[in-house]
Amino acid sequence: MPKKRFPAPVEKLLLINFKYPSVDLTELLDLENKLRQIIEQSDLGRVDGNEIALDGDDASYFIYSPNPKKILEMILPILKQVKFMQGGEAIIILSNNETYTIPI
């Protein structure tokens, strides 16, 4: 009897947008590594990197997961403690392109 194949979970995007006040990326990368460790240990998703404007102003983290709401609940307390995250926002983009924006 052939094994049943279940579709892979659909990944959704958790986009973290914020202003980064420096061209020194140390703090940005340190936070990204901390988030990566927490998210990967939870086995709920993956951090797919960052994007930052050349002038060091606008920045984003890209996090993919079948359950981005759960990941946001897990990392939001950490984000709220980081000075450069103040005024930022988390955007959850579901597979049907429905979006939810949550202030940080």
N, C-alpha and C positions, 0 to 999 in steps of 0.2 A: 504494500500500500504506500503510495507516495506521500511524503510529508506535506502538510499544509504550509503554504507560504503566506505569510502575513506581510502586508505592505510596511515599508519602513515608516516610522513616524515623520510627519511633515515638520520640517524645521521652520520656525518663525523667527523674526528678527526682533531683538531688543537693542535699540539704538540709544546710546547715551550721548547727548549733545551738551557741550559746555564751552565756556571761554577759558582758554589757557593763557595766562599772562606772561609767558616767557618763551624764549627760543631754546632754553635749556630743558631738555626733555626728561631729565632724571625723575622728577616727581610723577610725571605722566606715565612713564614706563614702570616705575615702582608700583603705582596703583594698578596698572594693567596686569602686572605679574601677580599681585595679591588677588585680584579678581579671578584671574585664570586659575590659580591654585584652588580657591574656594569653589569655583564652578565645576572644575574638572573632578575634584574630590567628591562633589555631590552627585556626579554622573548625570547631571540634568542638562548639560549643554556644553558649548565651547566658546571661548573668546577667539574671535577671528581677526584681531588686530585693532589698529587705530588709524585715524586720519587726522591730520592737523594742517592748518593753513601755513603757508611759508612764513607769514609774519608772526606766527605764534599766537594767533588769536582764537579762531574757531577750531574746535577739536571734537572728535567723536570716538567712541568705542563701539565695535560691532560684536554682538553676542547672539549666537544662534541656539535655539532650543525648541523642542516640541512644547515646552511649557514656560514661555518667557515671563509670565506673571509670577510664577513660583521663584524664578531666579531673581526677579526684581525685589520680591519680598525679602529674599535672603541677603541681597547686597545693598539695599537702600539705606540701612543704618550706617554702613561703611561709607557710602557716598556722601551722606549728610555730614559726616565728620571732616570731610576734605574741603579746605577753604576754596580751591578753584572750582569746586562743583556747585558752590552757591549760585543760584540763578540758572542752573542747568536744568535739563529735562530728560526724562526717559520716555522713549516712544516705542510702543509695542506695535509691530506690524504683523498682522495675522495673514494666513495664506490666502484669504479672500480680499486682501488689501484693506481690511478694516483696521483703523489705527486708534490707539489710545495714548494720550499724552499725560504724563504725570510729572509735576514739578519736583525738583530735588531740593 
